[in-house]
Amino acid sequence: MEAHPGPGGDAALLGFARALRAAGVDASAERVHAFLRAVGELRPGMRADVYWAGRLTLCGGRDDLERYERVFAAYFDGAVPNGRTLTSAPPPRLRLVVRDGPVPRGAARPDRQPAPPAAALASSAEVLRHRDVAELDPAEREQLRRLVAAFALRGETRRSARRRPARRGPVDPRRTVRELLRGGGEPARLHRHTRADRPRRVVLLVDVSGSMAPYADVLLRFAHAAALPRAERGARTEVFTIGTRLTRVTRELSHRDPDLAMSALAAAVPDWRGGTRLGELLREFLDHWGQRGMARGAVVVLLSDGWERGDPELLGAQMRRLHRLAHRVIWANPRKARPGYAPLAAGMAAALPSVDAFVEGHSLAALERLAAVVRGAGPAPVEGAERA
């Protein structure tokens, strides 16, 4: 057994760290470096060694443990050491280690099925991250669904009007006076506060028309992972489907089980694999939801190939209206990754001037980049985009 996973193994383990970041685990560069060193000192081909090396170096708190186990199970082909379920892992127990010796007569040696090397499984998952969703077979789609289920999507942070206690910052007069009153007027420590940062609301508009059929399932599962109500997010993610109708599906995606959520969504959406009326449906969204405040100051993401059956000029006008309301408008197009692609479709060409970021959406790696753009990082603004 080699002492270090080697360049290929390192690439696979770095892909695992990227998947953890996409799931919301704060796997910083220092933590990743410590993880690679720990794996090199242990046995990189053993799942258990890779698991514990990553768990002890990449997780920063109790909140990261469940996410870590879910990503590990999906990335390493559903394998969690010791056959445990996907819950918070207990701390390792001390074990009695005996020296190797002759096996007593009548005692059978335990038959252990050799498991595939962890680096090899990670390499396959790393390759899967960059594959086009439309080209995957059923087994690969199932593994991709497990990886997508561990996603976390946070909007770009903004300064809130609310304040929180802090060690530095302006003096908090109310807390300071209350402290003085409790002490009978005796001198007391000055309490300070500062503005709190909150993530912006994220609104996802997912195209479920016929031209988006190869990608709709994965994109909706991505939306499900983003829409789950989690306390650490601080701002709710809203999800709509667009095709020939506009359907709000945030409630259907509130089920924690992805398959239950997909079943509820399938029953609620009446226009699967139909046509596309982007301009009319975007106007309906703005009239009934966006203008009331859902899109105001939010990060709005359209996941669509841009094929429009209606009037492209109407779509362009509604995109300009959306751009004035939203903080940022992001368009993720699965067709953008194809060689020689150009936004020549009438709908895409009409919408592009009002888009702040135009990204791909064909693979897991593309969705990870999309999540980074939603957080405020990512590619430069689209050329010719309007400015508010």
C-alpha positions in Angstrom: 0.0 0.0 0.0 1.5 3.3 -1.0 1.9 6.0 1.6 0.4 8.8 -0.5 -2.6 8.8 -2.8 -0.5 10.4 -5.6 -1.5 13.1 -8.1 -4.6 11.3 -9.3 -5.7 10.5 -5.7 -5.1 14.1 -4.7 -7.4 15.3 -7.5 -10.1 12.9 -6.4 -9.8 14.0 -2.7 -9.9 17.7 -3.7 -13.1 17.0 -5.6 -14.5 15.5 -2.4 -13.5 18.7 -0.6 -15.3 20.8 -3.3 -18.4 18.7 -2.9 -18.3 19.4 0.9 -18.1 23.2 0.2 -21.1 22.9 -2.1 -22.9 21.2 0.8 -22.2 24.1 3.2 -19.2 22.7 5.0 -16.5 25.3 5.6 -13.6 23.3 4.1 -11.0 26.0 3.9 -7.7 25.6 2.2 -5.9 25.0 5.5 -8.3 22.2 6.4 -8.0 20.6 3.0 -4.2 20.7 3.3 -4.4 19.0 6.7 -6.8 16.4 5.2 -4.4 15.5 2.4 -1.5 15.2 4.8 -3.6 13.0 7.2 -4.6 10.7 4.3 -1.0 10.5 3.2 0.0 9.3 6.7 -2.7 6.7 6.8 -3.9 4.3 4.2 -5.4 6.2 1.2 -7.0 3.1 -0.3 -9.1 2.4 2.8 -12.5 4.0 3.2 -12.4 4.1 7.0 -9.0 5.9 7.0 -10.2 8.5 4.4 -13.4 8.9 6.3 -11.9 9.6 9.7 -9.1 11.8 8.2 -11.7 14.0 6.5 -14.1 14.0 9.5 -11.4 15.2 11.9 -9.9 17.8 9.6 -12.6 19.1 7.4 -15.5 19.5 9.9 -15.5 22.6 12.0 -18.5 21.8 14.3 -21.4 19.5 15.1 -23.5 21.0 12.3 -21.1 19.8 9.7 -21.2 16.1 10.7 -24.5 15.1 9.0 -23.6 17.0 5.8 -20.1 15.4 5.8 -21.6 11.9 6.1 -24.1 12.5 3.3 -21.5 13.8 0.9 -19.1 11.0 1.9 -21.7 8.3 1.2 -22.7 9.9 -2.1 -19.1 10.5 -3.2 -17.7 7.1 -2.2 -20.6 5.1 -3.8 -22.8 5.0 -0.7 -20.2 3.5 1.6 -20.1 4.7 5.2 -17.5 2.9 7.4 -18.7 0.2 9.7 -22.1 0.1 7.9 -23.5 3.0 9.9 -26.5 5.0 8.7 -26.4 8.6 7.6 -26.7 10.2 11.0 -24.2 12.0 13.3 -21.3 9.6 13.7 -20.3 8.6 17.3 -16.8 9.2 18.4 -14.3 6.4 17.7 -14.0 3.8 20.3 -10.8 2.4 21.7 -10.2 -1.1 20.4 -7.9 -3.9 21.8 -5.2 -4.7 19.3 -3.6 -8.1 19.5 -0.5 -9.2 17.7 -0.7 -11.5 14.7 -0.2 -15.1 15.6 -1.2 -18.6 14.6 -4.9 -19.1 14.3 -6.2 -21.8 16.8 -7.5 -25.0 15.3 -11.2 -24.9 14.6 -11.3 -21.1 14.4 -12.2 -19.8 11.0 -10.6 -16.7 9.7 -13.2 -14.0 9.0 -14.0 -13.7 5.4 -14.0 -10.0 4.4 -14.9 -8.9 1.0 -12.3 -6.5 -0.3 -13.8 -3.1 -0.9 -12.9 -1.0 -3.9 -10.1 1.5 -3.0 -11.4 4.8 -1.7 -9.3 6.8 -4.2 -10.7 4.8 -7.1 -14.3 5.5 -6.0 -13.5 9.1 -5.5 -12.0 9.3 -8.9 -15.2 8.0 -10.5 -17.2 10.5 -8.6 -14.8 13.3 -9.6 -15.3 12.3 -13.3 -19.1 12.2 -12.7 -19.0 15.8 -11.5 -18.0 17.0 -15.0 -20.3 14.8 -17.0 -23.3 16.2 -18.9 -26.5 15.1 -17.1 -28.1 14.2 -20.4 -25.4 11.6 -21.1 -25.7 9.7 -17.8 -27.0 6.2 -17.4 -29.5 5.3 -14.6 -26.8 4.2 -12.1 -24.8 7.4 -12.6 -28.0 9.5 -12.3 -28.7 7.8 -8.9 -25.2 8.7 -7.6 -25.5 12.2 -9.0 -28.9 12.6 -7.1 -27.2 11.7 -3.8 -24.5 14.3 -4.4 -27.1 17.0 -5.4 -29.1 16.2 -2.2 -26.2 17.4 -0.1 -26.1 20.9 -1.7 -26.6 24.1 0.2 -27.5 27.4 -1.5 -27.1 30.7 0.2 -27.7 34.1 -1.3 -25.2 36.9 -1.3 -25.0 38.5 2.2 -26.4 41.9 2.9 -26.3 44.3 5.9 -29.4 44.0 8.0 -31.1 46.8 9.8 -31.1 44.6 12.9 -28.1 44.7 15.2 -26.4 42.1 17.3 -24.1 42.2 20.3 -20.4 42.6 19.5 -17.1 43.2 21.1 -16.3 46.2 18.8 -18.5 48.8 17.3 -20.8 51.6 18.4 -22.0 51.7 22.0 -25.4 50.0 22.6 -27.2 52.6 24.8 -30.1 50.4 25.8 -28.1 47.5 27.0 -25.6 49.8 28.7 -28.3 51.7 30.6 -30.0 48.4 31.7 -26.6 47.3 33.0 -26.2 50.5 35.0 -29.7 50.3 36.4 -29.1 46.7 37.6 -25.9 47.8 39.3 -27.6 50.8 41.1 -25.8 53.4 39.0 -22.3 52.0 39.6 -19.9 52.2 36.6 -20.4 49.2 34.3 -18.8 47.9 31.1 -20.0 49.5 27.9 -22.0 47.2 25.7 -21.5 47.4 22.0 -23.4 46.2 18.9 -23.0 46.0 15.1 -25.1 45.4 12.1 -25.9 41.8 11.4 -25.3 40.2 8.0 -28.1 38.2 6.4 -28.2 36.2 3.2 -30.4 37.6 0.5 -33.5 35.7 -0.6 -33.0 33.3 -3.6 -35.7 32.8 -6.2 -35.3 29.8 -8.6 -37.3 29.7 -11.8 -36.9 26.2 -13.3 -37.8 25.4 -16.9 -39.7 22.1 -17.2 -40.6 22.3 -20.9 -39.9 19.5 -23.4 -36.5 20.9 -24.4 -35.3 20.8 -20.8 -36.5 17.3 -20.1 -33.0 15.7 -19.8 -32.0 18.2 -17.1 -35.3 19.0 -15.3 -35.0 16.2 -12.7 -31.5 17.1 -11.6 -32.3 20.8 -11.6 -35.4 20.3 -9.5 -33.5 18.2 -7.0 -30.9 21.0 -6.8 -33.9 23.3 -6.1 -35.1 20.9 -3.4 -31.8 21.0 -1.6 -31.8 24.8 -1.8 -35.4 25.1 -0.6 -35.1 23.0 2.5 -35.8 25.2 5.6 -32.6 25.2 7.5 -32.0 27.5 10.5 -28.5 28.5 9.4 -29.7 30.0 6.1 -31.7 32.8 7.6 -33.6 33.5 4.3 -36.0 31.3 2.5 -35.5 30.1 -1.0 -38.5 30.2 -3.3 -39.0 27.9 -6.3 -41.2 28.2 -9.3 -41.6 26.0 -12.4 -42.1 27.5 -15.8 -43.3 26.0 -19.0 -46.7 26.8 -20.3 -47.8 27.7 -16.7 -46.2 29.3 -13.7 -46.4 27.0 -10.6 -45.1 27.8 -7.2 -43.6 24.6 -5.7 -41.9 25.8 -2.6 -44.3 23.9 -0.4 -44.0 20.7 -2.3 -40.2 20.8 -2.0 -40.4 21.2 1.8 -40.3 17.4 2.3 -36.9 16.4 3.5 -37.0 13.2 1.5 -36.1 14.1 -2.1 -38.2 11.3 -3.6 -41.3 12.4 -1.7 -40.6 16.0 -2.7 -40.3 14.9 -6.4 -43.6 12.9 -6.2 -45.5 15.9 -4.6 -44.0 18.2 -7.3 -45.0 15.9 -10.1 -48.6 16.0 -8.9 -48.6 19.8 -8.6 -47.0 20.7 -11.9 -49.5 20.3 -14.9 -47.2 21.3 -17.7 -44.4 18.8 -17.8 -42.6 18.6 -21.1 -44.8 21.2 -22.8 -43.9 24.4 -24.6 -42.3 27.5 -23.2 -43.8 30.9 -22.7 -41.0 32.7 -20.8 -42.2 36.2 -21.4 -45.8 35.7 -20.4 -44.9 33.6 -17.3 -42.2 36.1 -16.2 -44.8 38.9 -16.4 -47.2 36.7 -14.3 -44.4 36.1 -11.7 -43.6 39.8 -11.5 -47.3 40.9 -11.3 -48.3 38.4 -8.6 -45.1 37.7 -6.7 -42.1 39.8 -7.6 -43.7 43.3 -7.5 -45.0 42.5 -4.0 -41.5 42.0 -2.6 -40.4 38.4 -3.4 -38.0 39.6 -6.1 -37.1 43.0 -4.6 -33.4 42.8 -3.5 -33.3 39.1 -4.1 -31.0 36.9 -6.2 -33.2 35.5 -9.0 -31.9 32.5 -10.9 -33.5 31.3 -14.2 -32.6 27.7 -15.1 -33.6 27.4 -18.8 -32.2 26.9 -22.3 -33.9 30.1 -23.4 -36.2 28.6 -26.1 -39.3 30.9 -26.3 -42.5 30.2 -28.2 -43.9 33.6 -27.4 -42.8 37.2 -28.3 -39.1 37.7 -27.6 -39.7 41.4 -27.2 -42.1 40.7 -24.3 -39.4 38.6 -22.7 -36.9 41.3 -23.1 -39.2 43.9 -21.5 -40.0 41.7 -18.5 -36.3 40.9 -18.0 -35.6 44.6 -17.8 -38.4 44.9 -15.3 -37.0 42.0 -13.3 -33.5 43.5 -13.4 -34.7 46.7 -11.9 -36.3 44.9 -9.0 -33.7 42.1 -8.2 -30.3 42.5 -6.7 -28.8 40.2 -9.3 -30.3 38.2 -12.2 -28.4 34.9 -13.0 -29.2 32.7 -16.0 -28.0 29.1 -16.0 -28.3 27.4 -19.4 -27.4 23.7 -19.8 -26.8 24.2 -23.5 -24.1 26.8 -22.9 -21.5 24.0 -22.4 -21.9 22.6 -25.8 -19.1 23.3 -28.3 -19.8 26.2 -30.6 -22.8 27.4 -28.5 -23.9 31.0 -29.1 -27.0 32.6 -27.5 -28.8 32.9 -30.9 -32.2 31.7 -29.8 -34.6 34.6 -29.8 -35.6 34.3 -26.2 -32.0 34.0 -25.0 -30.8 36.9 -27.1 -33.6 39.1 -25.8 -32.9 38.2 -22.2 -29.2 38.4 -22.1 -28.8 42.2 -21.9 -30.6 42.1 -18.5 -28.6 39.2 -17.1 -25.8 39.9 -14.6 -24.2 36.4 -14.9 -24.6 33.8 -17.6 -23.4 30.4 -16.5 -23.6 26.7 -17.4 -26.0 24.3 -15.8 -25.3 20.9 -17.4 -23.3 19.1 -14.7 -22.7 18.9 -11.0 -19.6 21.0 -11.3 -21.6 23.6 -13.2 -24.2 23.7 -10.4 -21.4 24.1 -7.8 -20.2 27.1 -9.8 -23.7 28.4 -10.0 -24.0 28.2 -6.2 -20.7 30.2 -5.9 -22.2 32.9 -8.2 -25.3 33.1 -6.1 -23.1 33.6 -3.0 -21.5 36.6 -4.8 -18.4 35.0 -6.4 -18.0 33.7 -9.9 -17.7 35.0 -13.4 -17.6 38.6 -14.5 -20.8 40.4 -15.5 -22.2 39.6 -18.9 -21.1 42.0 -21.6 -23.9 44.5 -22.5 -25.9 43.8 -19.4 -27.9 46.8 -18.1 -27.0 48.5 -14.9 -29.5 49.6 -12.3 
